[in-house]
Structure formats: C-alpha cells, structure tokens
Amino acid sequence: MFQSKTERQNEFEMVAIEELVPEDHLLRKIDQYIDFSFIPEKVRPYYSEDNGRPSLDPLVLFKMMFIGYIYGVRSERE
C-alpha cells in the first residue's frame, strides 16, 4: 500500500515534446509554412568562430523573439 521513498525516486516518465503541443497549434503551422533556414547564413558575419564562448544558436534566438512578438511578450524576461 505505501511505497518507500527510495522506490518513488526510481520512477520516471517518458514524455515526447510532440505529445505536449497539439497538432493544430499556431506554432506548428508557422514551423510548417515558414522556412527559417536563411537566418544562420545572414548572421554568420556577426559571429566569431574562434574567439570567445560559443554562442546560442541564432535561429533559436530569432524564433524566441518571433514568438514573443506574436504573443505580445514585451521583454525577454517574460
């Protein structure tokens, strides 16, 4: 009836990101119809390949700002 604390800690659940976002979600439609593959080539001159720390993927940064604009997020902290 009762489980010990160690037994509960050994349990895990597998969740795929695909299961968390509905099939008809706006972001899935954007991803399907808009090709963002031009962005890395456009920003390549602004990133140093051999100096400093590795940067975040510029495509991820662009998509974050794009989603923020769509949903009315006014700052990156939101």
ChimeraX commands (.cxc) that place a marker at each C-alpha (Angstrom):
marker #1 position 0.00,0.00,0.00 radius 0.5
marker #1 position 2.72,2.51,0.91 radius 0.5
marker #1 position 5.91,2.91,-1.08 radius 0.5
marker #1 position 9.20,3.76,0.46 radius 0.5
marker #1 position 10.89,6.99,-0.54 radius 0.5
marker #1 position 13.63,5.15,-2.47 radius 0.5
marker #1 position 11.11,3.30,-4.64 radius 0.5
marker #1 position 9.37,6.52,-5.67 radius 0.5
marker #1 position 12.66,8.16,-6.59 radius 0.5
marker #1 position 13.46,5.43,-9.09 radius 0.5
marker #1 position 10.35,6.02,-11.15 radius 0.5
marker #1 position 10.38,8.12,-14.31 radius 0.5
marker #1 position 8.01,9.07,-17.08 radius 0.5
marker #1 position 8.87,9.40,-20.75 radius 0.5
marker #1 position 7.24,12.39,-22.45 radius 0.5
marker #1 position 7.89,13.46,-26.03 radius 0.5
marker #1 position 7.68,17.14,-26.91 radius 0.5
marker #1 position 5.43,16.18,-29.82 radius 0.5
marker #1 position 2.83,14.98,-27.30 radius 0.5
marker #1 position 2.80,18.29,-25.43 radius 0.5
marker #1 position 1.89,20.53,-28.39 radius 0.5
marker #1 position -1.48,19.97,-30.08 radius 0.5
marker #1 position -1.48,19.13,-33.79 radius 0.5
marker #1 position -3.42,22.27,-34.74 radius 0.5
marker #1 position -1.32,24.70,-32.66 radius 0.5
marker #1 position -0.32,28.00,-34.28 radius 0.5
marker #1 position 3.40,27.37,-33.75 radius 0.5
marker #1 position 3.21,24.05,-35.62 radius 0.5
marker #1 position 1.62,25.84,-38.57 radius 0.5
marker #1 position 4.32,28.52,-38.53 radius 0.5
marker #1 position 7.02,25.86,-38.45 radius 0.5
marker #1 position 5.37,24.05,-41.35 radius 0.5
marker #1 position 4.96,27.04,-43.66 radius 0.5
marker #1 position 7.85,29.38,-42.88 radius 0.5
marker #1 position 11.38,28.36,-43.80 radius 0.5
marker #1 position 13.84,29.91,-41.34 radius 0.5
marker #1 position 16.91,28.30,-42.90 radius 0.5
marker #1 position 18.12,31.65,-44.32 radius 0.5
marker #1 position 18.84,33.11,-40.86 radius 0.5
marker #1 position 22.14,31.36,-40.00 radius 0.5
marker #1 position 23.67,32.47,-43.29 radius 0.5
marker #1 position 22.51,36.07,-42.82 radius 0.5
marker #1 position 24.01,36.39,-39.33 radius 0.5
marker #1 position 27.22,34.43,-39.92 radius 0.5
marker #1 position 29.40,37.58,-40.35 radius 0.5
marker #1 position 28.37,38.79,-36.88 radius 0.5
marker #1 position 29.53,35.66,-35.01 radius 0.5
marker #1 position 33.15,34.79,-34.30 radius 0.5
marker #1 position 34.03,31.15,-34.89 radius 0.5
marker #1 position 37.33,31.08,-32.97 radius 0.5
marker #1 position 37.07,33.76,-30.30 radius 0.5
marker #1 position 35.14,33.78,-27.04 radius 0.5
marker #1 position 32.48,31.49,-25.71 radius 0.5
marker #1 position 30.20,29.53,-28.03 radius 0.5
marker #1 position 27.04,31.47,-28.77 radius 0.5
marker #1 position 23.45,30.37,-28.67 radius 0.5
marker #1 position 22.06,29.25,-31.99 radius 0.5
marker #1 position 20.94,32.44,-33.79 radius 0.5
marker #1 position 17.96,30.55,-35.19 radius 0.5
marker #1 position 16.74,29.80,-31.66 radius 0.5
marker #1 position 17.18,33.45,-30.65 radius 0.5
marker #1 position 15.24,34.63,-33.70 radius 0.5
marker #1 position 12.41,32.18,-33.07 radius 0.5
marker #1 position 12.20,33.29,-29.43 radius 0.5
marker #1 position 11.84,36.93,-30.49 radius 0.5
marker #1 position 9.35,35.98,-33.23 radius 0.5
marker #1 position 7.18,34.03,-30.78 radius 0.5
marker #1 position 7.40,36.88,-28.28 radius 0.5
marker #1 position 6.15,39.30,-30.92 radius 0.5
marker #1 position 3.25,37.01,-31.86 radius 0.5
marker #1 position 2.14,36.53,-28.25 radius 0.5
marker #1 position 2.76,40.13,-27.16 radius 0.5
marker #1 position 5.63,39.37,-24.80 radius 0.5
marker #1 position 7.22,42.76,-24.16 radius 0.5
marker #1 position 10.55,41.63,-22.70 radius 0.5
marker #1 position 12.90,38.67,-22.91 radius 0.5
marker #1 position 12.42,38.02,-19.20 radius 0.5
marker #1 position 8.72,37.34,-19.65 radius 0.5
marker link #1:1,2 radius 0.2
marker link #1:2,3 radius 0.2
marker link #1:3,4 radius 0.2
marker link #1:4,5 radius 0.2
marker link #1:5,6 radius 0.2
marker link #1:6,7 radius 0.2
marker link #1:7,8 radius 0.2
marker link #1:8,9 radius 0.2
marker link #1:9,10 radius 0.2
marker link #1:10,11 radius 0.2
marker link #1:11,12 radius 0.2
marker link #1:12,13 radius 0.2
marker link #1:13,14 radius 0.2
marker link #1:14,15 radius 0.2
marker link #1:15,16 radius 0.2
marker link #1:16,17 radius 0.2
marker link #1:17,18 radius 0.2
marker link #1:18,19 radius 0.2
marker link #1:19,20 radius 0.2
marker link #1:20,21 radius 0.2
marker link #1:21,22 radius 0.2
marker link #1:22,23 radius 0.2
marker link #1:23,24 radius 0.2
marker link #1:24,25 radius 0.2
marker link #1:25,26 radius 0.2
marker link #1:26,27 radius 0.2
marker link #1:27,28 radius 0.2
marker link #1:28,29 radius 0.2
marker link #1:29,30 radius 0.2
marker link #1:30,31 radius 0.2
marker link #1:31,32 radius 0.2
marker link #1:32,33 radius 0.2
marker link #1:33,34 radius 0.2
marker link #1:34,35 radius 0.2
marker link #1:35,36 radius 0.2
marker link #1:36,37 radius 0.2
marker link #1:37,38 radius 0.2
marker link #1:38,39 radius 0.2
marker link #1:39,40 radius 0.2
marker link #1:40,41 radius 0.2
marker link #1:41,42 radius 0.2
marker link #1:42,43 radius 0.2
marker link #1:43,44 radius 0.2
marker link #1:44,45 radius 0.2
marker link #1:45,46 radius 0.2
marker link #1:46,47 radius 0.2
marker link #1:47,48 radius 0.2
marker link #1:48,49 radius 0.2
marker link #1:49,50 radius 0.2
marker link #1:50,51 radius 0.2
marker link #1:51,52 radius 0.2
marker link #1:52,53 radius 0.2
marker link #1:53,54 radius 0.2
marker link #1:54,55 radius 0.2
marker link #1:55,56 radius 0.2
marker link #1:56,57 radius 0.2
marker link #1:57,58 radius 0.2
marker link #1:58,59 radius 0.2
marker link #1:59,60 radius 0.2
marker link #1:60,61 radius 0.2
marker link #1:61,62 radius 0.2
marker link #1:62,63 radius 0.2
marker link #1:63,64 radius 0.2
marker link #1:64,65 radius 0.2
marker link #1:65,66 radius 0.2
marker link #1:66,67 radius 0.2
marker link #1:67,68 radius 0.2
marker link #1:68,69 radius 0.2
marker link #1:69,70 radius 0.2
marker link #1:70,71 radius 0.2
marker link #1:71,72 radius 0.2
marker link #1:72,73 radius 0.2
marker link #1:73,74 radius 0.2
marker link #1:74,75 radius 0.2
marker link #1:75,76 radius 0.2
marker link #1:76,77 radius 0.2
marker link #1:77,78 radius 0.2
view
